[in-house]
Amino acid sequence: MQGKPVFVGLINYQAIFRDDVFLQAAKNNLLLLICVPIMVVIALLLAIFLYERIRGWEIYQTTLFLPYLLPITVVGLIFSYIFQLSGVLN
């Protein structure tokens, strides 16, 4: 049978606030809490720029969609090298 429970008070909280891993995790969460609304506002502004077609909107559109298009091009080039007559597969 177990003995009488002992009240430890705030000792657990003191221990957790001295833990480096907990403090780093708290800092990371705070940074995320600050950065997410900023990123949402930036994304909203870019979406408005693209929708309103302000001067230079083609440049905004190109810079936003180019990272999505480049991997397709790279994969196409790699497969063309693989399937050539004297390619790696043949």
C-alpha positions in Angstrom: 0.0 0.0 0.0 1.2 3.5 -0.8 2.0 6.1 1.7 0.3 9.4 2.2 0.5 11.7 -0.9 2.9 14.6 -0.5 2.1 18.0 -1.9 5.0 19.3 -3.9 3.6 22.8 -4.6 5.3 24.6 -7.5 8.5 22.5 -7.7 7.4 21.0 -11.0 6.9 24.4 -12.5 10.3 25.6 -11.3 11.9 22.5 -12.9 10.2 23.0 -16.2 11.2 26.7 -16.5 14.8 25.7 -15.9 14.8 23.1 -18.6 16.6 24.3 -21.8 14.5 22.1 -24.1 11.3 23.6 -22.8 12.6 27.1 -23.1 13.7 26.5 -26.7 10.3 25.0 -27.5 8.5 28.0 -25.9 10.7 30.4 -27.9 9.9 28.5 -31.2 6.2 28.6 -30.5 6.3 32.3 -29.7 8.1 32.9 -32.9 5.6 30.9 -34.8 2.8 32.8 -33.1 4.3 36.1 -34.3 5.3 35.0 -37.9 2.1 33.3 -39.0 -0.1 36.4 -39.0 2.6 38.4 -40.8 2.9 35.7 -43.5 -0.9 35.7 -43.9 -0.9 39.5 -44.4 1.9 39.3 -46.9 0.1 36.5 -48.8 -3.1 38.5 -48.8 -1.3 41.6 -50.2 0.3 39.5 -52.9 -3.1 38.0 -53.8 -4.6 41.5 -54.0 -1.8 42.7 -56.3 -2.4 39.8 -58.6 -6.1 40.2 -58.6 -6.1 43.9 -59.2 -3.6 43.7 -62.0 -1.6 46.7 -60.8 1.3 47.9 -62.9 3.9 45.2 -63.0 1.6 42.4 -62.0 3.2 40.1 -64.6 6.4 40.3 -62.6 4.6 39.4 -59.4 2.9 36.5 -61.1 6.1 35.2 -62.6 8.0 35.3 -59.4 5.2 33.6 -57.5 4.6 30.7 -60.0 8.1 30.1 -61.2 9.0 27.8 -58.3 6.0 25.6 -59.2 7.0 25.3 -62.8 10.7 24.7 -62.5 10.5 21.2 -61.0 8.3 20.0 -63.9 10.9 21.3 -66.4 13.7 19.6 -64.5 11.9 16.3 -64.3 11.2 16.5 -68.0 14.9 17.1 -68.8 16.0 14.3 -66.6 13.6 11.8 -68.2 14.6 13.0 -71.7 18.3 12.2 -70.8 17.3 8.8 -69.3 15.2 7.7 -72.3 17.5 8.9 -75.1 18.8 6.4 -77.5 22.2 6.3 -75.8 20.7 7.2 -72.4 21.1 5.6 -69.0 18.2 3.3 -69.4 19.1 2.0 -72.8 
